[in-house]
Each structure stands twice: as structure tokens, then as C-alpha cells.
Amino acid sequence: MLKNIDPALNADVLHALRSMGHGDTVVVSDTNFPSDSIARQTVLGKLLRIDNVSAARAIKAILSVMPLDTPLQPSAGRMEIMGAPDEIPPVQQEVQAVIDGAEGKLAPMYGIERFAFYEEAKKAYCIITTGENRFYGCFLFTKGVIPPETV
């Protein structure tokens, strides 16, 4: 165990998040997403896992250590529901609340059409699959920066 590190974050996930740079993206997926096959096409080239937890719980852990990109651009995306792109299912509502809490303000997610999401996922640094079994529990996050401390 480590102090102040969420126990949901395993060594492989921490290493990947630490290795990512500003502007790199990470996909957090549900159990139905073709995670393994798409993860082979990412920068990391292998699938990472945070098993047995919901998407919201995994994202809470991830955002406890990873800054989101600046408010000048959207940094959190969600897979849109086919035929109902503006509908926000409960799994996405839960994740939105986690994002808002991590950011300390409203930080609305943007929608990504399902097949466009697959293409964006292939360009990600890595994919982390969760134990989320509800449909449309797939998200894309852009890593931001931590500014230097001013004295």
C-alpha cells in the first residue's frame, strides 16, 4: 500500500498515467468495449485493467492523480448513445459528477459518436477497462499539466 494513492490504482495503471504527457489521452471502458483488440493499437500497445469496480469508481481513482487538460478545450468525452446522442444514461451521469468533483466546478463532457469513439481510442495512449457492465460506460480523457508552484 502507498499513502495517498487510491488502492484501485495498480502499478501498471500508475505507470501508464505517469508516463503520459500533456495532450495524451486515456480511454476508460466498460466490459462490452472491444478493449483488448483496440488496446493493441494504442501507444502502450496492451490493455490495462481496474477490475471489479464501476466506471465512476475507476475514474475517481484516475482523476485523483491525473490532471485534466485546461478549460480552453474539452478534456472529457463520453460515447454517445446510438440514435440518442443527447441522452445521458445513469452511468454517464455518475461519471459527470466525479469529473465535476475532481475539477471543483462543472466540467461538461462532450459526446463522441460510437464509431468515432473507436477510432479515437486507437489513437489513445492507453485503454483501461473496468468492471462496468452498463452500456455506454466508455470515456476518453485528455491529460493536462500541473503548473509549477509559485512562491
N, C-alpha and C positions, 0 to 999 in steps of 0.2 A: 504494500500500500504506500501511497505517496500523500503527503499533506497537500490539501487544497486542490487536488486533482480528482475530478469526478470518477468514481470507481467504474462507471460504464465505459470509460476510455481505456482501451487496452493498448499495449505497447505499439502494435502495428498502426493503429489509428493515430496515436500521438505522433509517431514518427512521420507519417504522411502529412498531417496537419502542420507540423513544424517545418517540413521540407517545402511546402507550398510557398509561393511568393505572391506579392501583390498582383491581383488580377487573375490568379489561378482559380479554377472552380472545383467544387466538390459536389457530387451527387449523393443525396441520401435517399435510398429507395425502399419501397415496400417489398414484401415477399413475392409478389407477382411480376415484378420488373425483371427483364432478362439480364440480370446483374452480371453474372459470370461472363457471358459472351461479350457483352459491351465493355466490361471492365478490361478485357484483354486488349481493347483498342485504345485505352486511356494512356496517359503519360506513365502512370505507375505500372500498368500492364497486368495487375492482378486485383482480385476482389478483396475488399476489407469487410469486416463484419462487426456489428454491435448487435448480437443476437438477443432474443427473448425480451426485447423492450419495444415500446411503441415508437413511431417516428418522432413524436413530440419529445419523448424522454431522451432519445438519442440526440436530437437536435439541441436540446437543452445542454447536454454534456458537451457537444461540439462547440456551441457558442459560448461556453464558459471559458474556452481557451482561444478561440479563433475570432478575430475582429472581422466584421462585415465591411465591405467597401464603403466609400464615402457616400453621403447622401446626395451627391451630384448625379448618381446613376442608380438604377435599381440593382440591388445586390442579392435579392432573394426571389427565386422563381418557383412556381408550382406547375405541375402538369395539369392542363385543363381537361375537364370532362368532355368527352366527345359528344357533340350535339348540344352541349350546355356550357360553353366556355366561361360564362359569368357566374355559374353556380359554384359555391364554396361549400364542399361537404364538411362534416364534423372533423375529420382528420386534418383537413387544411385549416379549419378554424382554430383547432388546438395548437397547431404549429405557428399560426399567426400570433397567437397570444404569447408563445415562447419567444418569438422574434421580438415582439414589442417589449417584452420584459427585459430581454438581453440588451436591447438598444436604449431602453428607458424612454421610449417615445413610440408613436405609431410609425411603423415602417412597412407599408403595404407590399405584399408580394405581387409580382407581375405574373401573368399567365403565359404558358408556353404550350402550344398545340402538341398533342401526344406524339406525333411522328417527328416533329421538330425537336421535341424533348429528347428523343432517342439520338438524334444527330448531335445535339449539344452535349449529351452525355458522353459520346465517343471522344469529344474534344476536352473533356474534363481531366483534371489532374488524377482524380481517383473516384471510385464509387464505393460507398459504404452502404451495405444492405442491413436492414433492421428486421425485427420480428413483426413489423406492422403488417397485419393481414387485411386491412381495409383497402378497398380500391382507391386509386389516385393519392396514395401516400408517398409520392415521389417529388423531390425538391432539389433545386440547384442553388448553391450559394457561392458568391464571389468573395474571395479573401481580400480584406483591406489591409491597413497598416496600423501600427501602433506608433503614435508620434513620440518624439524624444521628450523627456521631462524638461520643463523649463524651470530654472531656478531664479 
